[in-house]
Amino acid sequence: MSTHIALLRAVNVGGRKVSMAELREAIAALDGFENVRTLLQTGNLVFEASGPDAGLEQRIEDAVEATFGLRSEAMVRSASEWDEAIAANPFAKEAREIPAYTVLSALKAEPVEGGLEALRAVIPGNERVEIVGRNAYFVYPDGQGVSKLMPAMIERRLGVRGTARNWNTVLKLQAMAAA
């Protein structure tokens, strides 16, 4: 067994209610999942299990649908993949100086060919983006709340779905996984 981090997409927004206590119970009830923990109210899980990311993602997605009646995509990374994603951040300076405005978006797969260029071409403000493997990194110097760079725009250009967490949350998940 190894430690994994899962990020659920679009929970506790727009009426898509998911109780973290019930989420922990639902995932802990899955065969082979142990030491299930949550962070914040946005669908962040840390757990121990065996198997490839895609298989774990499917099992989590099915459990969420069965428990809450909604389909929420899960993006799973092993703890070592999470550490690598943190080390690969092309915006390390910004992550130190403005962690609430620096974001990691875990993607379901690598973006389509030309996706990064297509996204950069439509960025409406000062936001910056880089891609490393299955992760997109963003800096929102004016804040995400005022940005016109919306998830649908990002996913349409990259050709893949994802879910984002600010750098403070990224580091908290790393610490939970290491504990």
SVG drawing of the C-alpha trace seen along z (x, -y; Angstrom):
<svg xmlns="http://www.w3.org/2000/svg" viewBox="-28 -42 40 47">
<polyline fill="none" stroke="black" stroke-width="0.4" points="0.0,0.0 1.1,-3.5 -0.2,-6.9 -2.3,-8.8 -4.0,-12.2 -7.3,-12.6 -8.9,-15.9 -12.6,-15.8 -13.8,-18.2 -16.7,-20.6 -17.9,-19.6 -19.6,-22.0 -20.1,-24.5 -23.2,-25.3 -25.4,-23.1 -23.2,-20.0 -23.1,-19.2 -20.7,-16.6 -20.2,-16.1 -16.5,-15.4 -17.4,-13.0 -19.7,-11.1 -17.0,-11.2 -14.4,-9.7 -16.9,-7.0 -17.7,-6.2 -14.1,-5.9 -13.0,-4.1 -15.7,-1.5 -14.0,-0.6 -12.0,2.6 -8.3,1.8 -8.6,-1.9 -7.2,-2.7 -6.4,-5.7 -8.8,-8.0 -8.6,-11.6 -10.0,-14.8 -8.8,-18.4 -11.1,-21.4 -14.5,-21.2 -13.5,-21.0 -13.1,-17.3 -9.4,-16.7 -8.6,-13.2 -5.4,-11.5 -5.5,-7.7 -3.6,-4.5 -4.3,-2.0 -2.8,0.1 -3.3,-0.2 -2.9,-2.6 -4.2,-6.2 -6.9,-5.6 -8.3,-2.5 -8.4,-4.4 -10.0,-7.4 -12.8,-5.2 -13.5,-3.6 -13.7,-7.0 -15.9,-8.5 -18.3,-5.5 -18.4,-5.7 -19.2,-9.5 -22.0,-8.9 -23.4,-6.0 -23.3,-8.0 -24.2,-11.5 -26.0,-11.0 -23.6,-13.2 -20.8,-12.4 -17.6,-14.1 -14.3,-13.4 -11.4,-12.5 -7.8,-13.2 -5.4,-10.9 -1.7,-11.2 0.6,-9.1 2.4,-11.0 5.6,-10.7 3.9,-12.1 2.6,-15.0 6.1,-15.7 7.3,-15.7 4.5,-18.1 5.6,-20.5 9.2,-20.3 8.3,-20.9 6.4,-24.1 7.7,-26.6 6.3,-29.4 8.3,-28.5 9.0,-32.2 5.3,-33.1 4.4,-30.0 6.6,-31.3 5.5,-35.0 1.8,-34.7 0.7,-31.1 -3.0,-31.9 -2.6,-33.2 -0.5,-30.3 -2.5,-27.3 -1.9,-23.6 -4.5,-22.1 -4.4,-18.3 -5.5,-17.1 -7.1,-13.8 -4.5,-13.3 -1.9,-15.3 -3.3,-18.2 -3.9,-17.9 -1.2,-18.8 -1.1,-22.6 -3.4,-23.0 -1.1,-25.2 -0.5,-27.6 -4.3,-27.7 -4.9,-28.6 -2.2,-31.2 -3.7,-32.9 -7.1,-33.5 -5.9,-34.5 -7.7,-37.8 -5.5,-39.2 -2.2,-39.0 -2.5,-35.3 0.3,-32.9 0.2,-29.2 2.7,-26.3 2.1,-22.6 4.2,-19.8 2.9,-16.3 -0.6,-15.9 -0.4,-19.2 -1.1,-22.8 0.3,-25.6 -1.3,-29.0 -0.4,-32.4 -3.3,-34.8 -1.5,-38.0 -4.8,-39.8 -6.5,-36.9 -8.7,-34.1 -11.9,-35.7 -11.6,-38.6 -10.0,-36.5 -11.8,-36.0 -9.8,-32.8 -12.6,-30.4 -12.3,-26.6 -14.5,-25.9 -12.1,-28.1 -9.1,-26.2 -10.5,-22.8 -11.8,-23.6 -8.3,-24.7 -6.4,-22.0 -8.8,-19.3 -8.8,-17.7 -10.7,-18.2 -9.0,-19.1 -9.4,-20.6 -7.4,-23.3 -6.1,-24.0 -4.1,-27.0 -0.5,-26.5 -1.4,-26.7 -3.7,-23.7 -1.2,-21.9 1.4,-22.1 -1.1,-21.1 -2.0,-17.9 1.7,-17.1 2.1,-17.4 -0.9,-15.2 0.5,-12.6 3.9,-12.6 2.4,-12.3"/>
</svg>
